[in-house]
Amino acid sequence: MIPNTPPLREIEELPDLGITLSDGCRLSARVWRPVDCRDDPVPVILEYLPYRKRDGTCARDALTHPYFAERGYACVRVDIRGNGDSEGLMEDEYSQQELDDAVEVINWLAAQPWCSGSVGMMGISWGGFNSLQVAALQPDALKAIITLCSTADRYADDIHYKGGCLLNENLGWGATMWSFSSRAPDPALRPDDWREMWLDRLENEPFLPDVWLRHQRRDAYWQHGSVCEDYSAIKAATLAVGGWGDAYKNTVPELVEKLAAPVKGIAGPWVHKYPHFAVPEPRIGFLQEALRWWDHWLKGLDTGVDSDPDYRAYVMDGVRPATWYTERPGVWVAEDEGATAHLPVQTLHLSDQGLGAEGDLSALVRSPHDCGMSGGEYCAIWLGPEMPGDQRQDDALSACFDTGPLEAPLSILGAPRLRLKLSADKPQAQIAVRLNHIHPDGASTRITYGVLNLTHRDSHADPAPLRPGETVEIVLDLDHIGYTVPAGHRLRVAVSSAYWPLIWPSPETAELRLTEGAIDLPVRPVTDQDECRFSSPEMAPDWQVKTLREASNSRRVETDLNSGIVSLLIEDDFGMVQDLDHGLIAGSIARERWMIHPDDPLSARGFCEWIDEIQRDETKLRTVATCEMSSDLTHFHLSAQMKAYENDTKIKERDLSFSIPRDQI
């Protein structure tokens, strides 16, 4: 509990506080702070992002930052160099320039007369990543961080590669960032040079999938910014938060186990959103939890955070498969010492008889290349039908190993580990493994999964081709999860040699032969009572807007019966709104198309398009960013186009194309 909670303080908002860096580049900050902070200085909470504070993160900023400001903090939301209303150009994600700028910003903030000298850093996704990375640089004023939906390993656990396989999110999110970073600043904040800044971005912002695809191994490029390289570098007190519906399921328990700095972890059922407004419910009073963290580490108050369990996790009840959930029943459990590494393991063997006792195994896996269409989004974020649905279609294209009906409920908390002996008939091959919950009527819910490029079986830094026909041993850790399978239901391990459109296919269709296998399940005693509790969510009032176009989304799979091509088509219309405070109008639409023939890995195609609009008075600005990817046996082929319009007149067109050698992917 927070002792002697003081009354809320009156706050003020600064929409465009300039922070000029040592090289002369001006970053734009939006600030919420108590009006009396010059007389009674306060700690600062920094959120440092490329996602446009003026129109990109407004909805969540409105709910979050005023809440802390009223309770005695200055909340500073900074646009990263080259984005939103900040000057300059962005080089890449998590570049040394970005991190050095952040340290300068922290030092500048700590020196302001309205700051007490203590700074915290908070963020989700990009902001969660760079909170960890900046903490590892140890700026003196940075006392604590809260990192959400982030990663400690940029190669193994980000949007680029997973298990040494190329994620299609590498193209998808690259398209998103090209669109975000090429948009204009708000002309109202830069009346004299907004057009010059916009044209500079349109001409020079990098198309990042080209950069990322040139590093197909875990080299020095990915080691940079991966705090797992030296966990001891982080001295700031760290609260790590994540969700089972998110892509970044592994970081929270990893940080709890590995950091020497004060650390606590919370893992809930949520997708890639802050947990005071995320789905699926139950939501938690995240802002209250964060306030306890800040008050202790930035103000020196005894709020009891030292006595919190090391790891609080939500163990979801097993439910029917669905592409979207608004709520997940389950229980909160608490681990006082570490996260899950200490939990006992139950081992089940793969055999010709199923999943359970040891036995002979001889199974062939040769999946059609459209296997994986029921996998959902790699990172569920846009609040659409993005979760993995019924797995029966993908199971039918996989080798499946089932237990009998469970005699008692089974709670899994942690990362299942699969150990396999196998051979392949090609020098390159992939394997995808899903742990599924099978209902009595045959419905199949994905519990967790993992993928592995078999050339990376021993090393992501130094892959080696397979020798066709030679048996190799692999170990594959599936993603962390908290899940209870009911009594009378079954577990299934489903093994496939393709997982489209989550990962790009190997250049040739490979056949795998499995000859030995077992899965280790981290288990926890089943409980039907919460072992810890959270307050109901509190937050500041909603962002005030006028809706000019409602948001909508669609996701569908189509098969062309003439060509045999199977396509996943996604459209997210984020709508269009007008800010009722400053009047800026903003809207965007994103489209993706992922196509493949079940028999031909070289038929794979990815297409992404973003249309973004802002309007300030009579000035209408629009960008149309598209990109496409294909491959042959030896190369990846990328093309990208940016078109920009001012009042419907095209003022800029930029066309790019790249061919990048495949490096055992």
N, C-alpha and C positions, 0 to 999 in steps of 0.2 A: 504494500500500500504506500501511496505517496503521503507523507505526513504534512499536516497543516496546509492543505491545498490552498494557495493564494487565490484571490479573485482574478478573473480574466482581465487582461490589460487591453486597453484601446490600441488598435493597430493602424498603421498606414501602409499604403502600397506604392512602390516606386516602379513604374512600368519599364524603365530603360535606364538603369544605373550603369554608367560606363566604367569598365575596369580596363585601364590601358596597360598593356604588358611592356616588358623591357625592350621589345623590338618595335614598339609603336602600334601594334595591333590592338584595336579596341574591341573588347568583348562586351556584349550586352547582357545585363542581368535584370531579372524581375525580382523585386524584394518585397517581402512582407515582414514588418517589424513593429515592435511597440513604439508608440509615438514619443514616449519618454526615455527611449534607449540612450540618448546622449547624456542624460542625467543618471541613468541606471543601466549601464552597459550589460549586454546579454551575449550568451554564446550564439554562434552561427551554425546553421545546418545548411550545407551546400548540396545541391543537386546539379549535375554538370553533364549536359546531354546535347546531341545534335538534333533533337526532335522538335525544334521550333516552339519556343515558349509562347509565342504570340497566337498561334493557331493549332499547334500540334498536340501539346500536352495540357491544354487548358482545363479539360474536364477533370483530370485527376489532380492537377495542381490546385484547383479551386477547393477540392475536398480535403486536401492534405495540409498545404503550407499555412493557410490562415489559422488552422487549429493549433499548430505549434507556436505561431507568433503570438497568439492570445495568451499563451502559457509561458511567455518569457523567452522567446527565441527570435533571432533574425533568420528568416528562411530566404535563401538566395538561390534562385534558379537561373543558371548561366547557359546560354547557347554556346556550344563549342565553336572554335574558330572555323569560319567558312560556312556556318549554318545559321538559319534564322536571321536574326538582326545583328549578328557579330561579323566583324570584318575578316578578311583573309580568306584562305582556301584550306580545306581539309585534305590531308595527304592520304589518310587511311584510317581504319578503326584502330584505336589504342596505340597510335603512333607515339614515338618518344616526344614529339612536339605537343601532342595532346596532353600527355602526362606532365611534361614540364610546365605547360600553361596552367594545369590544375594546381601544381605546387605554388606557382606565382600567385594564382588567385587566392589560395588559402593563406599565404603569407600576407597578401594585401588586406584580406578581410580581417585577419587577426590584429592588424595594426590600426584598424579604424577606431575612432574614439567611441563609437557606439557598440563595439564588440568587447567582450570580457577577456578576449585572448584565447578562448577555447573554441575549437571548430570540430564539428562532426560532419561526416559525409554520408549521404544516403542515395540509393537509387535502385531501380529495377532494370534488369536486362543490361543495356549499355551502361547505365549508371551504377548497376551492381557490379559489373566487371571493373569499371575504372575506380570504383571505391576501393576494391581489393588492391588493384594495381598501384593506386596512389598511396594507400596505406603502406605498401611494401617499400615505398620511397622514403617513408618516415619523416614527413614534414613535422617540425616541432609542435605546431599548434594543433595538429590532427590527433585528437584524443580517442575518438571512437567512430565506428562506422556501422551502418545497417545495410547489408547487401541482400538483395532479393533476386531470385531467378537468374543466377549468375553462374560462372564457371571458374575453376581454378586451373583448367588445362585448355588452352585455346585450340589445340589440335584435336584432342580426344573428345571434347565435350562442348563444342560450339556448333554453329550452323554450317560449318564447312565440311568436316569429315567426321565420320563415326566408325570406329573399328577399322580405320584405314579405307573405308568406302567413301566415295564422293557423294555428299548429300545434295539433293536437288535444291535444298534451301540455299546453297551457295549461290545459285543463280537467282532464286526468288528474292532473297533478302538483299542481294546485290542490286537487283532492279529497284527495290524499295529505297535503298540508300541513294542511288543515283537520282531518283526522283526527289527525295527529301532535300538533298544537298544542292540541287540545281534550282530550287525555287527562290523567288525574290524575297528580300526583306520587306517588311511592311513600309510602304512609301510614307506613311505618317511619321514613322520614327527616323527615316533617312530621307527627308524631302529633297535634299540637294544631290544625293549620289546613289539613290536606290537602283536606278537603271544601270549605272556603271557597275555597281556591285553584281547585279543580276547577270549582265553580259559576261563579266569575268568568270562567274561560276559556270555559266552555260558553256563557255569555251574551255575551261580548265579543270573542272571537277573530274576526278578519275572515275573510270568504270571499274569498280573494285573486283567483280568476278574474274577479270583478267589477272589482277594481282594475286588473288587467292589461289587461282588454278595453276599458277606457276610454282606453287609450293605444295606438291602432292605428298611429300614426306614430312615427318615431324622434325623440321630443321630449325635453325636459329631464328627464323622468322616467327615460328609459332612458340618457341621458347620465350621470346620477348612477350611480356605481359602475362605469362602463365605463372601464377604465384606458387604453383606446386613445385616449381624449380627450387624454391627456398621458402618454405613456410615460416621459418624463423625470422624472416625479414619483416613480417607483420607484427607490430607492437601494439597497435590500436585495439581497443576492446571491440570485438566483432559479434554482432547479432546477425545470424544468417537465416534467411527465410526462403522457403520454396514450396512447390506444389506438385502433387502426383499427376496432374493434368498438363504439366509444363514439360518442355524439352530438357530442362536442367535439373533432373531429379537427384543427381549424385553429389552435388556440391555441398549441400548442407551437412549431411553426415560426414563427408570427407573433411570439411573444415573443423567440425566438432572433434573428430579423431586426431587431426594433425596439427592444429594451431597450438602454440605454446602461450600466446596471448589469451587474455580472458575471452571466452567464446561460449555462446549458447546457440542452439538451433531449434527452428520450428518448421515442420513439414506438414502441410495440410492437403486437402483434396483439390486444390485450386488449379486453374489454368494460369497463363502467363499474365497475371494481374496482381495488383496490391490486394492483400487479403481482407481489407475492410470493405471492398466492393466486388470482390472476385466471385466467380462461380467455378465449380458447384459449391453450394453452401454445405456445411455451416461456415459462414464468415466469422471472423473474430474481431475483437477490439484491437486491431493492429496499432492504431494511433496511440491508444493507451499503453500498449506494450512498448512502443517506440519511446513514448514520453518517459516511461520508467527508465529505459536505457539511457536516454539523453540526460535526464535529471541526475542520475547516478554518476555517469562518466564525464559530463560537461559542467555540472553544478556541484558535484560532491555530496549530493543528498543520499541518504540511506533509503532506497526504494525497494530493497529486497531482491534485486536482480541477482546478487551473488548466490542467493539460496535457491534460485530456480533450478529445475532439472537441467542437465546438460542438453538433453534432446527431448523435445515434445513432438510427437508424431501422431497423425490421424490414421488409424487402421480402418480402411473402408470395408463395409460389408460387401460380400459378393452379390452382384445384382445382374439383371438382364443386360445384354449388350445394347448400346444405344450410341448414336453419333453425337448426342448432346445430353448433358445432365444439368438440371438446375439445382439438384441436391444429391448428396451421397450419404446414406446412413452409415454410421460407424461409431468408433470410440476414440477418445484421446488417450494415448499412453505416454508414460514418462520414463526416461532412462536417466538415472542420477550420475552415472559414471560412463562417459563416452556416449557413442551413438548406438551402433549395432554390431561392432566387431566382436563383442563378447558373447553374443547370443549363440545358443547351440545350433547345430546344423543337422538337418535330416537329409540323408542321401537316398535318391531314387535312381535306379538303373534303367537305361534304355535297352530293350531287348525285343526279339521278334514276338514276344508275348505281350509287350506293352511297356508300362512304366511302373517299376516297383523293384522286385527281387532281381538279383543277377541272373543272366542268361545269355544265350548266344544272340548275336546281332549281325544281320546282313541285310542292309536296307539301301536301296537306290534312291537318289534324289535328283530329279531333272525337271525343275519347275518351269512352266511357261513364264515368259518374261513379264506378263501382266499380273503375276502373283504379287499381292501387296495392296491391291486396290481397296481393301477394307481397312487399311492401316491408319486412316485419318491423317491429319496434319502432323508434321514433325514437331511443330511448336504451336499449340492451340492458343490463339491470341485475339482473333477478331470477333469472338462471340458468335460464331456461326456453327453449322453442323460439322465440327472439325475433329471430333473424337473418333477412335477406332470403333467401327460398328461390329455387327455379327461376323465372327471370323470363319464361319463355315465355308464360304467360298474360297478363302485363302487356304483353309485347312485341306480342302479337297485337292489343292495343287501342291501339297506338302507331304512329307513323311510324318505321320502322327503316332505318338506313343502315349497311351492313356493308362491311368490308374484304374482300379476298380472303384466303386462308390466308397467314399471316405466314411469310416466308422464314426468319426468325430470331427468337429470343425477344426480347420487348420489355419492358423494365423501366420502369415509371412511378413517379416519386417526386415528389410535389408536388400542386398543385391544377390539374387540367385546366381550360382556359378555352374556353367556347363563344361564338362570335360569330355572330349570326343577323340576317337581315333578314326581317321577317314583317309580316303585317297580320291584323286580327281583325274579325269582324262584330259585335262588341259593345263597349261602352265599358269593360267590365271582363273580364279573362281571366287565366288562369294558364298557366304552362308548367312542366313537369317534364322533366328530362333525366337519363337514366341512361347511364353508360358500362358496357357489359357485355362479358363474355368469353364467346365462343360456341365451344362444344366441337364436335368433328367430328360428333357425333351430334345436334347442335342444342340441347343443354342450354345454359342461359344463366345465368351467374353475374354478379351485380351487382358491379362494381368500386367505383364511387362514383357520386354523384348530386348534383343541385342543383335547386332550385325557385325560381320568380320570379313574383311578382304583377306583371303587366305594367303596371299603373298606377304601380308603383314603379320602372319601368325606368331613370329618371334620378335618382331621389332617394327615399330612405326617409322623409325629413322633409317633403317637399312632393310627394306623388304627384299624377299628372295622368291623367285618363281618356284612353283611346284614342279616336281618331276612326275609326269603322268604315270599313274599306277602305283606310285610309292606312298606307303602309309605314313601319315604325319599325326602328331598329337597337337591338339589345340585346347586352349582354355578361353572361354568366352564369358565375361561377366555381363549379366543382364542388368538393366537399370534398376536402381533402388525402388522399392514399393512397399506400401503397407496395405495388406489385403487379407481378408478372411474368407476361405472357401467353406461353405456350409457342409454339414454332414449329409451323406447321401449323394453328393455331387462328386465330380471327378476332376482330376488335373490332367492336362495334356501338354506335352512338349511337341511343338510343330516345327519341323525343320524344312526350310526351302532354300533353293539356290538362286533366288531372285527376290527382290522386295521393292517393286516399282509402285508409285513414283517417289518413294522415300529416298532410295539410292540409285545412282546411275549404274547401268549394267556393265559387267565385264565385257570385253570385246567379242568373246566367243561363248556360245552356249556350252556349259560344262555339266558333266554328270558326276555326282559325288557318290561314293560308296561308304557307308557308315559301318564300322566293324566293332566298335566298343564305345559306350557312353554312359555318363551318369550326371545327374544334376544335384547340386547341394543347395538346399533351401534353408535360409536363416529363419528359424521359427521362434515364436514367442508364445507364452501361455495365453490361451484365449480368455478374454474378459468381456463382460457386457456392461462394465461400469467405467466411466471416465476416471482416469488417474490424475488428471489436471483439468483446470477450467480456465476459460478466457471470458472477459467481459464482452457484452454485446457491442457491436461497432458504434463508435461515435465518429463524427466527421463534420467538417464545415459545410455551409450551404452549397448547393449545386451551382455550377457555371450557368450564368444567365444568358440564354441565346434565343434567337428567333429561328425556328426551323424553316428553311426554304425548300429543302428536298429531304424526304425521309430516307433513312438508311435501309438497306436490304442486302441480302446475300443469297447465293445459290451455289450448289455443288452437285454435279451430276456426272455419271459415267455413261459414255456412249460407245457402241461398237458399230463400225462401218461394215456392213455385211458384204460389200463388194471387195474392199481392200483387206478386211480383217483387222484393221487398226483399231485399237482400244484407246479411248481418250478420257482423261479426267478434265473437266472444265469447271473452273471456279470463277465466280464474280463476286466481289465485295464492293458494294456501293456504300461509301461511308456517309452519304448524304451531303447536304450543304446547309451551313448555319451562319447567322450573323451575330457577332458578339454585341450584346446590348449595352456594354460599357463603352468600348472604343469604336464599334461600328464595322470592323473588318469582316468581310464575307469570305468563307473558305469552304471548299469541298473537294472530294477526290473519289475516284473509282479505280479499283485494281482488278485486273483479269489475268488468269493463268490458264495455260493449256498444256497438258502433258500427254504425249502420244507414244504408243509402242505397238509393235506387232508381237503377239505371243511367241512366235518362232524366230524372231530376228532381233538380237540386241542392238544391231547397228541401225535399226529403224527408230531408235529413241529420239524424241524431239521435246524440247521445252520452250515455251513462249510466255513472256510476261509483258504486261502493259500497265502503266500508271498514267492516269489523267488527273492533273491537279489544277485547281483554279483558286485564285484569290481576287477580291475586288475591293478597291478602296475608292469610294465616291464614284467617279465616272471612269476610273482606270481599271480595266479587266485584264488580268494576266493569267496565261494558261500554259502549261507544259504537257507534252505527250512523250513519255519515255517508254520505249519498247526494247526488248532484247530477245535473242533466240540462241539456242544451243543444240548442237548435234555432235556426232563423233563418227570416226571410221576406225579401222583397226589400230591406227598409229597416232591419231591426233584428235583433240577436241577442237571444235569450231564454234566460235562465238561471234555474234554480230549485235550491234546496238545502235539505236538511233534516238536522238533527242530533237524535238521540235518545240519551239517557243513562240507564243503569240501574245501580242499586245493589242487589245481591242480587236481581236480576230484577224489582225495582220501578222503574218509570220515574219519574225525578226531574226530568227536563228534556226539553222538546221545543222546538226552534227552527226556524222555517220562513222562508226568504228567497226573494225573486224579484226579478229585474231585467230590464229591457229597455234595450238599449244600441244606439244608432244605428250602423249600418255606415258606415265611413269608407273607401270604395273598397277594401274587402276582401270 
